[in-house]
Amino acid sequence: MILRLFAQVLLATSLFQLFPADAGQIQEVARLPEAGPRRSMQIGTILSFLSSSLPESESKEVAPQKIHPLSVGVNIAAVSALVVDAGSGTVLFEKQADEPRSIGSMTKLMTALVFLQSKPDLQARASIQPEDVRVGGQQHVSVGDEVSVQDLILASLVSSDNSATMSLARLSGLSESDFIVRMNEVASELGMTRTTFTDPTGLSPENRSVTGDLVKMLRAALANGTIHSATEHVSASIQGVSKRIYPLENTDELMKTFLNEAPYHMVGGKTGYLPEAGYCLGVQIQKEGSGDLFIIVLGSDSKEGRVQDVKKLAVWAYETYAWNTKIEDIK
């Protein structure tokens, strides 16, 4: 027995010298057996433990490779901008990306996320009430005319209807103040450490964020099927119980450009505007044979300016980088 214990300690000491990086594991293996029926670990078991390795991920994604190393970007009107490879999270372009700015109606993505956490019946009938009405922008659905909950989401996210957005906050069952608290809690859960929400619509200039946080919000929002489906509409129409038809046009003008035609595809996005914010836009774009991009522009000088900014950044990124989806593809 003494000889066996001596041999085990000697083996453990030798292994410690050979593999110092795993000292903690080897010290665990080399303990003397405690009293009782436990059997000491055999040499074969020790060697098997040391030679084992964790399985590799089946789908490792790597950053796109820059094929034009001298290209540093494009001139854009936006005050702040960020382009991120969706697969790897690699930043491909940034301009004053860490400057906190008002975000306007991009806020509505967070409102939709919080509202949908209540697991609403999207086909249930609902209406905009007088207390939901907010001045600013266009109200698309008449007060009191019942539509589906899903239609109110469409009005909020497609045509950026402030009153429809406030109706969602009310229908969540939370008071407005509690709903805003929850918006900030969800932001924190998503890792949006430099974001503050003070109202559900984006009418408050105190709804502020940075481009990196907005990528996190956009990623989470578009991962939700209901939000994704709403924001990819170029246009839509909804009908109230009054039989009145309410047409909706997407405020994201990129939906009608080449970036939503093969080989490109607009996954979704959201616009924002306030005098304090300028013209803002966040989108996810795909290109066949390449990766997905998240693009955020804040503080562009006009509606057309934010569209042109995103176009420039998307084309530049897809021309400057090449995508590989597996590590072995670039070995």
N, C-alpha and C positions, 0 to 999 in steps of 0.2 A: 504493500500500500504506500509506504514511504517513498519507494523508488518510483511508483507511478506519479505521485504528486510532484516529486523532484523533476521528473521528465516533462510534466506539463508546464511547470514554472519555467524550466529551461527553454522549452519551445516558445512559450509566450514572450520571454525576454528576447529571444532571437528574432521573432517576428516584429517586436517593437523596434528593434534596431533597423530592420529592413524596411518597415512601413511606418515611420514616425508620424505621418499625417493622419493615420487612423489610430492613434494611440488610445483615444477614448474607447473605441470599439474593442481593441485588443485587450485593454485592461479589464473590460467587462467580461470578455471571454475567458481571461486567465484567472478569474477568481477561484479560490479554493472552495470545494463543495461544502455546503452547510450540512449540519447534522440532519439525519433523516434519510428517506429512501431515494432522494435525488441522485442521479448518476452524473458523473463528471462528463463534460463535453469531449467527444472523441476527436483525435487528430484530424480524421477525414472530414468531420463536420466543420472544424475550424478552417481548414484549407478551402472547403467548399464555400463557406461564408465569405472568406477573403477574396475568392476569385469571382464571386457573383457581382453583377452590376445592374443598375436600374434600367428598365426598358426605355428606349428612346421614343420620343413622340413620333406618331405616324405622319404628321403633317406640319413639320417645322416651316414657318414662314420667315423669309429673310427680307431684308431691306432691298428695294430696287437698286440696281447698279447704275451709277451715273456714267453715261456714255459720252457726254460732252462736258468734261471737267472744267473747262474755262467759262462755261455759261453760269452766271451767278443769279439770274432772274430777269424780271421785266419791270418796267416802270408802270406803276398803278396809281390811281388817284386816292385809294383808300388810305386812311391814317394808319390802320392796323390790319395785318393780314397773316394768314397761316395756311400752309398746304401740308397735309399729313397723309402718308401712305396708310390706308386703312388696315392693311394686313399686318404690318410690322410696327406701326405707330411711329415710324421714322419721320422727322420733320424734313420736308424737301425745300421749303421756302418760308421765310418769316420776315415780317416788317413790323417793328414796334409791337411785337406779339404780346408782351407782358404789360402793356398800358391798359389799365382799367377804363372802360368806356360804357356809356349807356347803350343798351341793346334794343330798345324799342320792342316791336312785336315778336322778335325771336323768343321772347318770354313765353309766348303761347305754347311752345313745345313743352316746357316744364309744366304749365297748367294742364295740358292734356295728359302728361305722364301721371301727375298726381291724381287727376280725376279718374283715370282708368284704373288706378289702384283700388278704387272702391268697387270694382267688378260690376259696373252698371249693366243693365239690360239695354243694349244698343238699339233695340227695336221698340222700346217703350216710348210712349207719347210724352212730349214735353213742350214747353213754350218759353219764350222770352217774356219775363215779367217786368213791370215798370221799374222795379228797383234794380234790374240788370242793365238798364239803358245807360250807355256811356257816350259822351260827346267825343267825336274824333273818329275819322274814317267813315265808312259807309255801313249802315245797318241794312242787312239783306233780308231779314225775316221780320214780319210785322209782329208787334207785341200781341200776345194772346193767341196767335195762330199756331195750332199744334203741329209739330213735325216730329220726326223720330230723334232720339238722343244722338244717333249716328249722324243725322243731318246737321245738328248743332255743332258737332265736331268738324264736319265738312266746312260749315260756314266760318268756324274759328280758324281752321288751318289753311283752307284753300283761299278764302277771300279776306282773311284777317279781321273778321267781324268782332269788334270789342264787346258788343252786347251779348252775342252768342257765347263768347268766352266767359263772361260773368255768369251767364246762366249755368254753365258747366260747374263753376266753382260753387254756386248755390246748390245744384243738384247733387253735389258730393256729400251733402249732409253736414258739412263743416261750416262754421261761421267764416266770414271773409278773413278775419284776423287769424283764425286757426288754419285756414287753407294756406295763407301766406307762410305761416310757421312751417307747415308741412312742405311747402315748396323749398324752403331753405334747408330743411332736414334732408330731403331727397338730394338736393344739390351736394350736401356734405357727404351723403352716402356714395355719390358718384365720384367723389374726389374733387369736386369743384370748390377748391379752397379759397378762391378769390372772387366769388360771386355772391351778390346780395339781391334778393327779390323783395320788393315792397308793395307790389300789386300784381294781380293775375293777368292783366292785359298787355302790359308793356307801356302804358300811357305815362307811367312815372319815370322821370329821368334817373331816379335813384335805383332802378333795376340796372345793375352794372356787373360787368364780367370782363374776362380776358379771353383771347382767342383759344388758348389751350383748353380752358374750362368749357367753352362752347363746343369744341370738338367732342368732349365727353358727353355733353348733353345731347348733341346731334346723334352720336353713335347709339346712345340708349334709346332715344326717341324713335329712330328709324328701325331699331330692332323690334319695336312693338308693331305688330301687324296692322292694327287699326290706324295708328299714326302714319305708318309707311303708306298704306293704301290711300289715305286722305291726301297726303302731300304729293303723290305722284300724278294727281289729276291735273290736266291742263285746264279743264273747265268741268263744271258739273251743274246740275239743277236739282232742286228739291221742291216738293209739293206739300203745301199745308192742307189741313182738313178743310180749309176754305176753298180748296181746289186752285188756289193761286200758285203759280210757278215762280220760283225764285232762282234766277240764274246766278251762278258763281263763276268768277274768273280767277285763276291762280295769280296772286300778286308776284309770284316768281316768274319773271319774264324769260328766264333761261329755258323754261319748259317749251318755248316755241322757237328755240334756236337749234343750230346744228348739234349742240351738246345733248340733245334728246333725240338724235337720229343716228342710225347705225353708222359707224361702229360704237358710237357713244350711247349712254343711257343715263338719264337723270333718275337716281334712286329716290330722291326726295330732298326737301329742304324747307327753309323758312326765311322770309324777308323781315326787315324791321326798319322803322323810321321814326325819328323824333328830331326836332331842331337841334337838340343837344347831342343826338346820336349820329346824325347824318344818315346816309342810306347804307343799310347793313344787309348781309345775306350770308347764309350758311347752307351748304349743299353737300351731298354725296354724289359723286359721279363715277360711272364705270366706263371702261373702254375694252372692247373685245381684244383678248390676247394680252392685256395689261392688268394692272391692279386697280382697286378702287381708291379714289381720293376724297378726303374731306377738305373742303375749302371754306374758309371764313374770311370775309372782308367786312370791316367796320369803318364807318366814317367816310364812305365814298361820297362824291359830290352831287350825285343825281341818281335817279332810277336807272338811266342808261349807263351811268358811270359804274354802278356796282355790277351790272351785267357784263360790261366790257372788262372790268377788273377780273372777274371770275373766268371769263373766256381766255384772257391772256395767260392767267396762271395755269389753267387746265392744259392748254395747248403747250405751253412751255414745259410743264412737268412731264407730259407724255412724250415730248420730243427729246427731252434731256435725260430721261431715265428709262431703263429696261427692267422688266419684271421677271422674276423667277419665283415660283411658288414652293419649291422644295430645295433644301440645301444641296442634295445630290445633283440637282440640275446645273449647278455652277461649279462643280468640282472639276 
